[in-house]
Amino acid sequence: MLRLIATSLCLRCQSAAALSLHIRPCATLIPAENQQTVEALYDLSVDIQKVRKLNSWVLHQSPAYTKEVADLLKDLGASGPVIARILTVHPEAVLCQPEQMQTQRELWMSVCPKHKELVGIIENFPASFFTSSSHHDNQRNNITFFQSLNLNKRIITKLMASAPLSFSRPVEQNEVMVRTLQQAYQELGGEEANMKIWLQKLLSQNPFVLMKPPEVLRENLLFLRDKGFSTAELLHLLSKLRGFVTELNPDTMRRTMAYSQDTIGCSEAELRHIVLNCPAVLYYPEDILAERFKGLLSVGISMSQIKETPTVLELTTQIVNYRIQRLRVHGYDVRTGSLEVLNGTKKDFEMSYEKLHLRSERPIFNPVAPLKVDD
């Protein structure tokens, strides 16, 4: 029995040794870090530990063009700390060939000629600048197309930076989507003279609208028309949704509109009025709407007030509660006053708050009261 156990243990040891022999060669297949790249990044004060943690594969590549990337950025006016931040966040930049970087520089400067602005874009959107050379022709064609629309250079630059995929794909796809947007604008009664400004605003507010299928826009407009919205109201919605009309679909809009109508207890005509004033009702999920209705009602705001000022639904419950507390300090009770004072951005609210603050501190002048005169 002991001999059998010993033999079994020997066999296991042999198989384990053989397995370890097979594993060791595999472990040595991982290439060592490119020391030239590591040292060059160290010299530029790049956070190597962060690069190793998030993009370690870059340090194993060869060739790398760290010096060339740094020289290009310096030539554009980038400071040392800015270069370090760019390469820490996007170390893949060192893998771009010098010819490729030069082409990118020329393409970007055709729409963003100021070096300082271009450096700011590269710092915020490095992956959009350091792209594959296979996209250069598409980028060039798309730039030419958007310039032919007489769009502002800043708008084109913003599109390239925030939605680079729309410039990497064939220009024909963008042509189809832009033509669909223009046709929708004209069919809904938009004025030809204002179309360029309208298109610029829509693209700047939601650059990703270009990536959506044109059919989505048509389906959503058809659904809203069937819900009773007039052409003028549809144009208003298309503009106010800021391009997010392509993020919607009939099913989600049908559910959210039905939920809002049931919760508020309003007619279809009243619901359309609410949607026109607060398009968020179309795209907020039911659970978010439920939370916001609950939050408003819990602080004493009535459903009739919400119906009158539906834009308050665009604010989170935390923001509403914070603003109500600040208003209460100056004696303003939202339960009996208008909800308009709650609306808007932080800047808008601060302006409204300041007006109430000044009003509360201003002494009330009574023209009937006798004046106190020193003897």
C-alpha positions as a Markdown table, in Angstrom:
| # | Residue | x | y | z |
|---|---|---|---|---|
| 1 | Met | 0.0 | 0.0 | 0.0 |
| 2 | Leu | 2.8 | 2.4 | 0.9 |
| 3 | Arg | 4.7 | 1.6 | -2.3 |
| 4 | Leu | 1.5 | 2.3 | -4.3 |
| 5 | Ile | 1.1 | 5.7 | -2.6 |
| 6 | Ala | 4.7 | 6.6 | -3.1 |
| 7 | Thr | 4.5 | 5.7 | -6.8 |
| 8 | Ser | 1.4 | 7.8 | -7.2 |
| 9 | Leu | 3.1 | 10.8 | -5.5 |
| 10 | Cys | 6.1 | 10.4 | -7.8 |
| 11 | Leu | 3.9 | 10.4 | -10.9 |
| 12 | Arg | 2.1 | 13.6 | -9.7 |
| 13 | Cys | 5.4 | 15.3 | -9.1 |
| 14 | Gln | 6.6 | 14.4 | -12.5 |
| 15 | Ser | 3.5 | 15.7 | -14.2 |
| 16 | Ala | 3.6 | 18.9 | -12.2 |
| 17 | Ala | 7.3 | 19.4 | -13.2 |
| 18 | Ala | 6.4 | 18.7 | -16.8 |
| 19 | Leu | 3.5 | 21.2 | -16.6 |
| 20 | Ser | 5.8 | 23.9 | -15.1 |
| 21 | Leu | 8.3 | 23.3 | -17.9 |
| 22 | His | 5.5 | 23.9 | -20.4 |
| 23 | Ile | 4.3 | 27.1 | -18.6 |
| 24 | Arg | 7.6 | 28.8 | -18.3 |
| 25 | Pro | 8.2 | 29.3 | -22.0 |
| 26 | Cys | 4.7 | 30.9 | -22.3 |
| 27 | Ala | 5.5 | 33.4 | -19.5 |
| 28 | Thr | 8.6 | 34.5 | -21.3 |
| 29 | Leu | 6.6 | 35.3 | -24.5 |
| 30 | Ile | 5.5 | 38.6 | -22.9 |
| 31 | Pro | 7.8 | 41.3 | -24.4 |
| 32 | Ala | 9.7 | 43.5 | -22.1 |
| 33 | Glu | 8.8 | 47.2 | -21.9 |
| 34 | Asn | 10.4 | 49.5 | -24.4 |
| 35 | Gln | 12.9 | 51.2 | -22.2 |
| 36 | Gln | 13.4 | 54.1 | -24.6 |
| 37 | Thr | 9.7 | 54.8 | -24.4 |
| 38 | Val | 9.6 | 54.6 | -20.6 |
| 39 | Glu | 12.6 | 56.8 | -20.2 |
| 40 | Ala | 11.3 | 59.4 | -22.7 |
| 41 | Leu | 7.9 | 59.5 | -20.9 |
| 42 | Tyr | 9.7 | 59.8 | -17.5 |
| 43 | Asp | 11.7 | 62.8 | -18.9 |
| 44 | Leu | 8.3 | 64.4 | -19.9 |
| 45 | Ser | 7.0 | 63.9 | -16.3 |
| 46 | Val | 4.3 | 61.5 | -17.5 |
| 47 | Asp | 2.6 | 59.4 | -14.8 |
| 48 | Ile | 4.2 | 56.1 | -15.7 |
| 49 | Gln | 2.4 | 54.2 | -13.0 |
| 50 | Lys | -1.0 | 55.4 | -14.3 |
| 51 | Val | 0.0 | 54.4 | -17.8 |
| 52 | Arg | 1.1 | 50.9 | -16.6 |
| 53 | Lys | -2.2 | 50.5 | -14.8 |
| 54 | Leu | -4.5 | 51.6 | -17.6 |
| 55 | Asn | -2.5 | 51.2 | -20.9 |
| 56 | Ser | 0.5 | 49.0 | -20.1 |
| 57 | Trp | 0.4 | 47.5 | -23.6 |
| 58 | Val | 1.6 | 50.8 | -25.1 |
| 59 | Leu | 4.9 | 50.5 | -23.2 |
| 60 | His | 5.7 | 47.2 | -24.9 |
| 61 | Gln | 5.3 | 48.5 | -28.4 |
| 62 | Ser | 8.1 | 49.3 | -30.9 |
| 63 | Pro | 8.7 | 51.6 | -32.6 |
| 64 | Ala | 7.4 | 54.5 | -30.6 |
| 65 | Tyr | 7.6 | 58.2 | -31.4 |
| 66 | Thr | 7.5 | 59.9 | -28.0 |
| 67 | Lys | 10.0 | 62.6 | -28.9 |
| 68 | Glu | 8.1 | 63.4 | -32.1 |
| 69 | Val | 4.8 | 63.7 | -30.3 |
| 70 | Ala | 6.3 | 66.0 | -27.7 |
| 71 | Asp | 8.0 | 68.1 | -30.4 |
| 72 | Leu | 4.7 | 68.5 | -32.3 |
| 73 | Leu | 2.9 | 69.6 | -29.2 |
| 74 | Lys | 5.6 | 72.0 | -28.2 |
| 75 | Asp | 5.6 | 73.5 | -31.6 |
| 76 | Leu | 1.9 | 74.2 | -31.2 |
| 77 | Gly | 2.7 | 76.0 | -27.9 |
| 78 | Ala | 1.8 | 73.3 | -25.4 |
| 79 | Ser | 3.6 | 73.6 | -22.0 |
| 80 | Gly | 5.4 | 70.7 | -20.3 |
| 81 | Pro | 2.6 | 70.0 | -17.8 |
| 82 | Val | 0.0 | 69.9 | -20.7 |
| 83 | Ile | 2.1 | 67.5 | -22.7 |
| 84 | Ala | 2.5 | 65.3 | -19.6 |
| 85 | Arg | -1.3 | 65.3 | -19.1 |
| 86 | Ile | -2.0 | 64.4 | -22.7 |
| 87 | Leu | 0.4 | 61.5 | -22.8 |
| 88 | Thr | -0.7 | 60.2 | -19.4 |
| 89 | Val | -4.4 | 60.1 | -20.5 |
| 90 | His | -3.7 | 59.0 | -24.0 |
| 91 | Pro | -0.2 | 57.3 | -24.2 |
| 92 | Glu | -1.3 | 55.6 | -27.5 |
| 93 | Ala | -0.3 | 58.9 | -29.1 |
| 94 | Val | 3.4 | 57.8 | -29.1 |
| 95 | Leu | 2.5 | 55.0 | -31.6 |
| 96 | Cys | 1.4 | 57.5 | -34.3 |
| 97 | Gln | 3.9 | 57.9 | -37.0 |
| 98 | Pro | 5.3 | 61.4 | -37.6 |
| 99 | Glu | 3.8 | 61.6 | -41.1 |
| 100 | Gln | 0.5 | 60.7 | -39.7 |
| 101 | Met | 0.7 | 63.4 | -37.0 |
| 102 | Gln | 1.7 | 66.0 | -39.5 |
| 103 | Thr | -1.3 | 65.1 | -41.7 |
| 104 | Gln | -3.6 | 65.4 | -38.7 |
| 105 | Arg | -2.1 | 68.8 | -37.8 |
| 106 | Glu | -2.8 | 70.1 | -41.3 |
| 107 | Leu | -6.4 | 68.7 | -41.3 |
| 108 | Trp | -7.2 | 70.2 | -37.9 |
| 109 | Met | -5.6 | 73.6 | -38.6 |
| 110 | Ser | -7.8 | 73.9 | -41.7 |
| 111 | Val | -10.8 | 74.4 | -39.3 |
| 112 | Cys | -8.9 | 75.5 | -36.1 |
| 113 | Pro | -6.0 | 77.7 | -37.2 |
| 114 | Lys | -5.2 | 79.1 | -33.7 |
| 115 | His | -2.5 | 77.0 | -32.0 |
| 116 | Lys | -3.7 | 77.8 | -28.5 |
| 117 | Glu | -7.2 | 76.6 | -29.3 |
| 118 | Leu | -5.9 | 73.4 | -31.0 |
| 119 | Val | -3.8 | 72.6 | -28.0 |
| 120 | Gly | -6.9 | 72.9 | -25.8 |
| 121 | Ile | -8.8 | 70.5 | -28.0 |
| 122 | Ile | -6.0 | 68.0 | -28.1 |
| 123 | Glu | -5.8 | 68.2 | -24.3 |
| 124 | Asn | -9.5 | 67.5 | -23.9 |
| 125 | Phe | -9.9 | 65.1 | -26.8 |
| 126 | Pro | -6.5 | 63.5 | -27.5 |
| 127 | Ala | -8.0 | 60.3 | -29.1 |
| 128 | Ser | -9.8 | 62.5 | -31.7 |
| 129 | Phe | -6.5 | 64.0 | -32.8 |
| 130 | Phe | -4.2 | 61.0 | -32.7 |
| 131 | Thr | -6.3 | 58.7 | -35.0 |
| 132 | Ser | -5.5 | 56.1 | -37.5 |
| 133 | Ser | -4.1 | 57.2 | -40.9 |
| 134 | Ser | -6.8 | 55.1 | -42.6 |
| 135 | His | -9.3 | 57.8 | -41.7 |
| 136 | His | -7.5 | 60.7 | -43.2 |
| 137 | Asp | -9.3 | 60.7 | -46.5 |
| 138 | Asn | -12.7 | 60.4 | -44.8 |
| 139 | Gln | -11.8 | 63.2 | -42.5 |
| 140 | Arg | -10.7 | 65.5 | -45.3 |
| 141 | Asn | -13.9 | 64.8 | -47.3 |
| 142 | Asn | -16.1 | 65.4 | -44.3 |
| 143 | Ile | -14.4 | 68.7 | -43.5 |
| 144 | Thr | -14.9 | 69.8 | -47.1 |
| 145 | Phe | -18.6 | 68.8 | -46.9 |
| 146 | Phe | -19.3 | 70.7 | -43.7 |
| 147 | Gln | -17.5 | 73.7 | -45.0 |
| 148 | Ser | -19.7 | 73.6 | -48.1 |
| 149 | Leu | -22.7 | 74.0 | -45.7 |
| 150 | Asn | -21.1 | 77.3 | -44.6 |
| 151 | Leu | -21.0 | 76.1 | -41.0 |
| 152 | Asn | -19.0 | 78.0 | -38.5 |
| 153 | Lys | -15.4 | 76.6 | -38.1 |
| 154 | Arg | -15.9 | 76.3 | -34.4 |
| 155 | Ile | -18.9 | 74.0 | -35.0 |
| 156 | Ile | -16.9 | 71.8 | -37.4 |
| 157 | Thr | -14.1 | 71.7 | -34.8 |
| 158 | Lys | -16.5 | 70.7 | -32.1 |
| 159 | Leu | -17.9 | 67.9 | -34.3 |
| 160 | Met | -14.4 | 66.6 | -35.0 |
| 161 | Ala | -13.5 | 66.6 | -31.4 |
| 162 | Ser | -16.6 | 65.3 | -29.7 |
| 163 | Ala | -17.9 | 63.0 | -32.4 |
| 164 | Pro | -14.8 | 61.8 | -34.2 |
| 165 | Leu | -16.5 | 58.7 | -35.6 |
| 166 | Ser | -18.7 | 60.9 | -37.7 |
| 167 | Phe | -15.6 | 62.2 | -39.5 |
| 168 | Ser | -14.0 | 58.7 | -39.8 |
| 169 | Arg | -16.8 | 57.3 | -41.8 |
| 170 | Pro | -17.6 | 57.9 | -45.5 |
| 171 | Val | -18.9 | 61.4 | -46.2 |
| 172 | Glu | -22.0 | 60.0 | -48.0 |
| 173 | Gln | -23.5 | 58.8 | -44.6 |
| 174 | Asn | -23.2 | 62.3 | -43.1 |
| 175 | Glu | -24.7 | 63.8 | -46.3 |
| 176 | Val | -27.8 | 61.6 | -46.0 |
| 177 | Met | -28.4 | 62.6 | -42.3 |
| 178 | Val | -27.8 | 66.3 | -42.9 |
| 179 | Arg | -30.2 | 66.2 | -45.9 |
| 180 | Thr | -32.8 | 64.4 | -43.8 |
| 181 | Leu | -32.5 | 67.1 | -41.1 |
| 182 | Gln | -32.8 | 69.9 | -43.6 |
| 183 | Gln | -35.8 | 68.3 | -45.3 |
| 184 | Ala | -37.6 | 67.9 | -41.9 |
| 185 | Tyr | -36.9 | 71.5 | -41.1 |
| 186 | Gln | -38.3 | 72.7 | -44.4 |
| 187 | Glu | -41.4 | 70.4 | -44.3 |
| 188 | Leu | -42.2 | 71.6 | -40.8 |
| 189 | Gly | -42.3 | 75.2 | -42.1 |
| 190 | Gly | -38.8 | 76.4 | -41.1 |
| 191 | Glu | -37.5 | 79.4 | -43.0 |
| 192 | Glu | -34.8 | 78.9 | -45.5 |
| 193 | Ala | -32.9 | 82.0 | -44.3 |
| 194 | Asn | -32.6 | 80.5 | -40.7 |
| 195 | Met | -31.8 | 76.9 | -41.7 |
| 196 | Lys | -28.0 | 77.3 | -41.4 |
| 197 | Ile | -28.2 | 78.8 | -37.9 |
| 198 | Trp | -30.8 | 76.1 | -36.9 |
| 199 | Leu | -28.5 | 73.3 | -38.2 |
| 200 | Gln | -25.4 | 74.7 | -36.5 |
| 201 | Lys | -27.2 | 74.9 | -33.2 |
| 202 | Leu | -28.6 | 71.4 | -33.4 |
| 203 | Leu | -25.2 | 69.9 | -34.4 |
| 204 | Ser | -23.4 | 71.8 | -31.6 |
| 205 | Gln | -25.9 | 70.7 | -29.0 |
| 206 | Asn | -25.8 | 67.1 | -30.0 |
| 207 | Pro | -23.0 | 66.1 | -32.4 |
| 208 | Phe | -24.0 | 62.4 | -32.2 |
| 209 | Val | -27.2 | 63.1 | -34.1 |
| 210 | Leu | -25.1 | 62.4 | -37.2 |
| 211 | Met | -24.5 | 58.8 | -36.1 |
| 212 | Lys | -28.2 | 58.0 | -36.0 |
| 213 | Pro | -30.1 | 56.3 | -38.9 |
| 214 | Pro | -32.3 | 58.9 | -40.7 |
| 215 | Glu | -35.3 | 56.6 | -40.4 |
| 216 | Val | -35.3 | 57.2 | -36.6 |
| 217 | Leu | -35.9 | 60.9 | -37.1 |
| 218 | Arg | -38.8 | 60.3 | -39.6 |
| 219 | Glu | -40.5 | 57.7 | -37.3 |
| 220 | Asn | -40.3 | 59.9 | -34.2 |
| 221 | Leu | -41.8 | 62.9 | -36.1 |
| 222 | Leu | -44.5 | 60.7 | -37.5 |
| 223 | Phe | -45.4 | 59.4 | -34.1 |
| 224 | Leu | -45.6 | 62.9 | -32.6 |
| 225 | Arg | -47.7 | 64.1 | -35.5 |
| 226 | Asp | -50.1 | 61.2 | -34.8 |
| 227 | Lys | -50.3 | 62.5 | -31.2 |
| 228 | Gly | -51.8 | 65.7 | -32.4 |
| 229 | Phe | -48.8 | 68.1 | -32.6 |
| 230 | Ser | -49.1 | 70.6 | -35.4 |
| 231 | Thr | -46.2 | 71.2 | -37.9 |
| 232 | Ala | -45.3 | 74.4 | -36.1 |
| 233 | Glu | -45.3 | 72.6 | -32.7 |
| 234 | Leu | -43.2 | 69.8 | -34.3 |
| 235 | Leu | -40.6 | 72.3 | -35.5 |
| 236 | His | -40.6 | 73.9 | -32.0 |
| 237 | Leu | -40.0 | 70.4 | -30.5 |
| 238 | Leu | -37.4 | 69.5 | -33.0 |
| 239 | Ser | -35.4 | 72.6 | -32.1 |
| 240 | Lys | -36.0 | 72.4 | -28.4 |
| 241 | Leu | -35.0 | 68.7 | -28.2 |
| 242 | Arg | -31.6 | 69.8 | -29.4 |
| 243 | Gly | -31.1 | 66.9 | -31.7 |
| 244 | Phe | -32.0 | 64.4 | -29.0 |
| 245 | Val | -35.1 | 63.6 | -31.1 |
| 246 | Thr | -33.0 | 60.9 | -32.7 |
| 247 | Glu | -32.3 | 59.3 | -29.2 |
| 248 | Leu | -36.0 | 58.6 | -28.8 |
| 249 | Asn | -38.3 | 56.0 | -30.2 |
| 250 | Pro | -42.1 | 55.7 | -30.4 |
| 251 | Asp | -42.4 | 53.0 | -27.7 |
| 252 | Thr | -40.5 | 54.9 | -25.0 |
| 253 | Met | -42.3 | 58.1 | -25.9 |
| 254 | Arg | -45.7 | 56.4 | -25.7 |
| 255 | Arg | -45.0 | 55.0 | -22.3 |
| 256 | Thr | -43.6 | 58.2 | -20.8 |
| 257 | Met | -46.4 | 60.3 | -22.2 |
| 258 | Ala | -49.0 | 57.9 | -20.9 |
| 259 | Tyr | -47.4 | 57.8 | -17.4 |
| 260 | Ser | -47.2 | 61.6 | -17.2 |
| 261 | Gln | -50.8 | 62.0 | -18.3 |
| 262 | Asp | -52.0 | 59.5 | -15.7 |
| 263 | Thr | -49.9 | 61.0 | -13.0 |
| 264 | Ile | -50.8 | 64.6 | -13.7 |
| 265 | Gly | -54.4 | 63.8 | -14.6 |
| 266 | Cys | -54.6 | 66.0 | -17.7 |
| 267 | Ser | -56.2 | 65.9 | -21.1 |
| 268 | Glu | -54.3 | 65.1 | -24.3 |
| 269 | Ala | -54.3 | 68.8 | -25.3 |
| 270 | Glu | -52.9 | 69.7 | -21.9 |
| 271 | Leu | -50.3 | 67.0 | -22.2 |
| 272 | Arg | -49.2 | 68.4 | -25.5 |
| 273 | His | -48.8 | 71.8 | -23.9 |
| 274 | Ile | -46.7 | 70.3 | -21.1 |
| 275 | Val | -44.5 | 68.5 | -23.6 |
| 276 | Leu | -43.9 | 71.7 | -25.7 |
| 277 | Asn | -42.8 | 73.5 | -22.5 |
| 278 | Cys | -40.9 | 70.5 | -21.1 |
| 279 | Pro | -39.7 | 68.1 | -23.8 |
| 280 | Ala | -37.9 | 66.1 | -21.1 |
| 281 | Val | -41.2 | 64.4 | -20.5 |
| 282 | Leu | -40.6 | 62.6 | -23.7 |
| 283 | Tyr | -37.2 | 61.1 | -22.9 |
| 284 | Tyr | -37.0 | 60.7 | -19.1 |
| 285 | Pro | -37.7 | 57.1 | -18.0 |
| 286 | Glu | -40.8 | 56.4 | -15.9 |
| 287 | Asp | -38.7 | 55.7 | -12.8 |
| 288 | Ile | -37.0 | 59.1 | -13.0 |
| 289 | Leu | -40.3 | 60.9 | -13.6 |
| 290 | Ala | -41.9 | 59.0 | -10.7 |
| 291 | Glu | -39.0 | 60.1 | -8.4 |
| 292 | Arg | -39.3 | 63.7 | -9.4 |
| 293 | Phe | -43.1 | 63.8 | -9.0 |
| 294 | Lys | -42.8 | 62.2 | -5.6 |
| 295 | Gly | -40.0 | 64.7 | -4.6 |
| 296 | Leu | -42.1 | 67.7 | -5.6 |
| 297 | Leu | -45.3 | 66.5 | -3.9 |
| 298 | Ser | -43.4 | 65.7 | -0.7 |
| 299 | Val | -42.4 | 69.3 | -0.2 |
| 300 | Gly | -46.0 | 70.5 | -0.6 |
| 301 | Ile | -46.0 | 71.5 | -4.3 |
| 302 | Ser | -49.3 | 70.7 | -5.9 |
| 303 | Met | -50.0 | 68.9 | -9.2 |
| 304 | Ser | -51.6 | 72.0 | -10.6 |
| 305 | Gln | -48.4 | 73.9 | -10.0 |
| 306 | Ile | -46.4 | 71.3 | -11.8 |
| 307 | Lys | -48.9 | 71.4 | -14.7 |
| 308 | Glu | -48.4 | 75.2 | -14.9 |
| 309 | Thr | -44.6 | 75.0 | -14.7 |
| 310 | Pro | -43.6 | 71.5 | -16.0 |
| 311 | Thr | -40.0 | 72.6 | -16.6 |
| 312 | Val | -39.4 | 72.0 | -12.8 |
| 313 | Leu | -39.4 | 68.3 | -13.8 |
| 314 | Glu | -36.0 | 68.8 | -15.5 |
| 315 | Leu | -34.4 | 69.4 | -12.0 |
| 316 | Thr | -33.3 | 66.6 | -9.8 |
| 317 | Thr | -35.0 | 66.2 | -6.4 |
| 318 | Gln | -31.7 | 67.2 | -4.7 |
| 319 | Ile | -31.5 | 70.4 | -6.6 |
| 320 | Val | -35.1 | 71.3 | -6.0 |
| 321 | Asn | -34.8 | 70.7 | -2.2 |
| 322 | Tyr | -31.6 | 72.8 | -2.1 |
| 323 | Arg | -33.2 | 75.7 | -3.9 |
| 324 | Ile | -36.3 | 75.5 | -1.8 |
| 325 | Gln | -34.2 | 75.7 | 1.4 |
| 326 | Arg | -32.4 | 78.8 | 0.1 |
| 327 | Leu | -35.6 | 80.5 | -0.9 |
| 328 | Arg | -37.2 | 79.8 | 2.5 |
| 329 | Val | -34.5 | 81.8 | 4.2 |
| 330 | His | -35.9 | 84.9 | 2.5 |
| 331 | Gly | -39.5 | 84.0 | 3.3 |
| 332 | Tyr | -40.4 | 82.7 | -0.2 |
| 333 | Asp | -42.9 | 79.8 | 0.0 |
| 334 | Val | -43.0 | 77.7 | -3.2 |
| 335 | Arg | -46.2 | 76.1 | -2.1 |
| 336 | Thr | -48.1 | 79.4 | -2.6 |
| 337 | Gly | -45.8 | 81.2 | -5.1 |
| 338 | Ser | -44.6 | 80.5 | -8.6 |
| 339 | Leu | -42.3 | 77.6 | -9.4 |
| 340 | Glu | -40.5 | 79.7 | -12.1 |
| 341 | Val | -38.0 | 80.9 | -9.5 |
| 342 | Leu | -36.8 | 77.3 | -9.1 |
| 343 | Asn | -36.1 | 76.8 | -12.8 |
| 344 | Gly | -33.1 | 77.2 | -15.0 |
| 345 | Thr | -29.4 | 76.7 | -14.6 |
| 346 | Lys | -27.4 | 77.4 | -11.5 |
| 347 | Lys | -26.6 | 80.8 | -12.9 |
| 348 | Asp | -30.3 | 81.5 | -13.6 |
| 349 | Phe | -31.3 | 80.5 | -10.1 |
| 350 | Glu | -28.6 | 82.6 | -8.5 |
| 351 | Met | -29.9 | 85.7 | -10.4 |
| 352 | Ser | -33.5 | 85.0 | -9.3 |
| 353 | Tyr | -32.3 | 84.4 | -5.7 |
| 354 | Glu | -30.3 | 87.6 | -5.7 |
| 355 | Lys | -33.4 | 89.6 | -6.8 |
| 356 | Leu | -35.4 | 88.1 | -3.9 |
| 357 | His | -32.6 | 88.8 | -1.5 |
| 358 | Leu | -32.4 | 92.4 | -2.5 |
| 359 | Arg | -36.2 | 92.7 | -2.4 |
| 360 | Ser | -36.3 | 91.3 | 1.2 |
| 361 | Glu | -33.6 | 93.8 | 2.3 |
| 362 | Arg | -35.0 | 96.9 | 0.7 |
| 363 | Pro | -37.1 | 99.0 | 3.2 |
| 364 | Ile | -40.7 | 99.5 | 2.3 |
| 365 | Phe | -41.4 | 103.1 | 1.6 |
| 366 | Asn | -44.8 | 104.4 | 2.9 |
| 367 | Pro | -45.7 | 107.7 | 1.2 |
| 368 | Val | -48.4 | 108.3 | 3.9 |
| 369 | Ala | -46.1 | 107.9 | 6.9 |
| 370 | Pro | -44.8 | 111.2 | 8.4 |
| 371 | Leu | -41.1 | 112.0 | 7.9 |
| 372 | Lys | -38.9 | 112.3 | 10.9 |
| 373 | Val | -37.2 | 115.7 | 10.9 |
| 374 | Asp | -34.6 | 116.8 | 13.4 |
| 375 | Asp | -35.4 | 119.9 | 15.4 |
